[in-house]
């Protein structure tokens, strides 16, 4: 029943998209949410997915965008959006076992700086280790330092040494605040023998998903998810998400999408929920 419902929605979404394109061809200039002029008089228009429906496609290229109307509806919260547009294209692999999709990320203003900045500074990392050691010593000996623990019970030196060894931190490495950037480097992707997973380019602008090839556009067992990040009170969170499948012929389909805390009403306006 779930698959039938998804296919019904997909068919409706495809029909709606086709209708929009036909109507767009009858007017000049901007065509509203989801459609943008390519700048040439009388030229074709390209429709982007702007969360008009739960599913979308299949398409050979997917431009996924947080619509301006939704940014406006989010008010001051919308100012924290760090990515508002992503363009996806299938990536060719020399393997029948896997498919891949490249997502070119369009960062908003200083979005890349915020998302690639370390989630924890070296000082914060060191302080975290010190606090964990203090907590462990306090729990076992009622004191906060190694010296105090050994002094309180000279026979417990071995136990203190074990606690210290277990809590010894690995050398500090800056980890991007956005988990999507903390993945395998793109130059480690072997197109002839690809390992499933996520890969990021050196400039953090192309995120590649290597996943199972979908057996049909709505194959939810062969999908991966992209999350649009937002910064709220210094913390990176998810504002909206899309789940994508890719078939061997390169067609892409959004099989599920969601905007956290917002939805369209029956008039098509974005409202909080």
Secondary structure, 3 states (H helix, E strand, C coil): CHHHHHHHHHHHHHHHHHHHHHHHCCCCCCCCCCEEECCCCCCCEEECECCCCCCEEEECEEEEECCHHHHHHHHHHHHHECEEEEEEEEECCCCCCEEEEEEEEEECCCHHHHHHCECCCHHHHHHHHHHHHHHHHHHHHCCCCHHHHHHHCHHHHHHHHHHHHHCCCCCCCCCECCHHHCCEEHHHCCCCCCCCEEEECCCCCEEEEEEECCCCCCCCCCEEEEEEEEEECCEEEEEEEEEEEECCCCCEEEEEEEECCEEECCCCCEEEC
